[in-house]
């Protein structure tokens, strides 16, 4: 779980705001940024530009939740983002185990579960994480960076003579 990735690079602050807006709409409350919204956005954007471990990215989500950048649904917003970050891994697990990890991550971000409890659950599923990370890395290595490279790497097909 120490693999470093730019987890938040594909989740710009506008996506965080959209998540909060959707949650507010579901609960018939209005989306309203708080006084700490700009400072929290800066924390998010600085983290988005860096490679982080899973624990570090979950800590960023928790820190943003604690900063309360919105008047409503801060816990639900950042817990949803944190769960979205690990969804691909959780889909590779049996559903009950995935739900245990998903719930623990959401509760950690929302301040209900301690860091020690989160780490205990994540350690329990370390083998699953390692297998997922290895498979994910293998897929990235097989995927050409550019379509032109894929063309160059294809074997030549013999033309029929006749």
C-alpha positions in Angstrom: 0.0 0.0 0.0 3.1 2.1 -0.2 2.9 2.3 -4.0 3.0 6.0 -4.8 0.6 7.3 -7.4 -0.9 10.6 -8.4 -4.3 9.5 -7.1 -5.9 12.9 -7.2 -4.6 14.0 -10.6 -7.8 12.8 -12.3 -10.0 14.4 -9.6 -9.8 18.1 -10.0 -11.4 20.4 -7.3 -14.3 21.0 -9.6 -15.1 17.3 -9.3 -15.1 17.6 -5.5 -17.5 20.5 -5.8 -19.7 18.6 -8.2 -19.8 15.7 -5.7 -20.9 18.0 -2.9 -23.5 19.6 -5.1 -25.0 16.3 -6.1 -25.1 15.2 -2.4 -26.7 18.5 -1.4 -29.3 18.1 -4.2 -30.2 14.6 -3.0 -30.8 15.9 0.5 -32.6 19.0 -0.7 -30.0 21.4 0.7 -28.3 24.1 -1.1 -24.6 23.9 -2.2 -22.7 26.5 -0.3 -18.9 26.8 0.0 -17.7 27.9 3.5 -14.9 30.4 4.4 -12.4 27.6 4.2 -13.2 26.5 0.7 -10.3 28.3 -1.0 -7.7 27.1 1.5 -9.0 23.5 1.2 -8.9 23.8 -2.6 -5.2 24.7 -2.3 -4.5 21.7 -0.1 -6.3 19.5 -2.7 -4.5 20.9 -5.7 -1.1 20.6 -4.0 -1.8 17.0 -3.2 -3.1 16.4 -6.8 0.2 17.3 -8.2 2.1 14.7 -6.1 2.5 11.0 -6.0 1.1 9.7 -2.7 0.7 6.4 -1.0 -2.8 5.1 -0.3 -2.6 6.2 3.3 -1.4 9.7 2.3 -4.2 10.2 -0.1 -6.8 9.1 2.5 -5.1 11.5 5.0 -5.6 14.3 2.4 -9.3 13.4 2.1 -9.6 13.4 5.9 -7.8 16.7 6.2 -10.1 18.3 3.6 -13.1 16.9 5.4 -11.9 18.4 8.7 -11.3 21.8 7.0 -15.1 21.8 6.2 -14.9 23.6 2.8 -18.7 23.3 2.4 -21.6 24.1 4.7 -23.2 20.7 4.2 -22.1 17.1 3.4 -18.3 17.4 4.0 -18.1 13.9 5.4 -20.1 12.4 2.6 -18.3 14.3 0.0 -14.7 13.3 0.9 -15.7 9.8 1.9 -17.3 9.3 -1.5 -14.1 10.7 -3.2 -11.9 8.3 -1.1 -14.1 5.3 -2.0 -14.0 6.3 -5.7 -10.2 6.3 -5.5 -10.1 2.6 -4.5 -13.2 1.4 -6.4 -11.2 -0.5 -9.1 -9.3 -2.4 -6.4 -12.5 -3.1 -4.5 -14.2 -4.5 -7.6 -11.5 -7.2 -7.8 -12.4 -8.4 -4.3 -15.3 -10.6 -3.0 -18.2 -8.2 -2.4 -18.3 -8.6 1.4 -14.5 -7.9 1.7 -14.9 -4.9 -0.7 -17.7 -3.6 1.5 -15.5 -3.9 4.6 -12.7 -1.9 3.0 -15.1 0.6 1.4 -16.9 1.2 4.8 -13.7 1.5 6.7 -12.2 4.0 4.3 -15.4 6.1 4.3 -15.5 6.1 8.1 -11.8 7.0 8.4 -12.2 10.0 6.1 -15.3 11.1 8.1 -13.4 10.9 11.4 -15.3 7.9 12.8 -12.5 5.3 12.5 -9.0 6.0 13.8 -5.9 5.7 11.7 -4.8 2.6 13.6 -8.1 0.9 12.8 -7.8 1.8 9.1 -4.3 0.5 9.0 -5.4 -2.8 10.7 -8.1 -3.3 8.0 -5.8 -2.4 5.2 -3.0 -4.7 6.5 -5.6 -7.6 6.6 -6.2 -7.0 2.8 -2.5 -6.4 1.9 -2.2 -9.5 -0.2 -5.3 -8.5 -2.3 -3.8 -5.0 -2.7 -0.4 -6.4 -3.8 -2.1 -8.6 -6.4 -4.2 -5.8 -7.7 -1.2 -3.4 -7.8 0.9 -6.0 -9.7 -1.9 -6.7 -12.2 -2.5 -3.0 -12.7 1.2 -2.4 -13.3 1.4 -5.2 -15.8 -1.5 -3.8 -17.7 0.1 -0.4 -17.8 3.4 -1.9 -19.1 1.6 -3.7 -21.9 -0.4 -0.7 -23.0 1.5 1.4 -25.5 2.0 5.0 -24.5 1.1 6.2 -28.0 -1.0 4.7 -30.7 1.9 5.1 -33.2 4.1 2.9 -31.1 1.4 0.2 -31.3 1.6 0.3 -35.1 5.4 -0.1 -35.0 5.2 -3.0 -32.7 2.7 -5.1 -34.7 4.3 -8.0 -36.6 4.2 -7.7 -40.4 1.5 -9.7 -42.0 2.5 -11.6 -45.1 0.7 -10.5 -48.2 -1.0 -13.3 -50.2 0.9 -14.0 -53.4 -1.0 -15.0 -56.3 
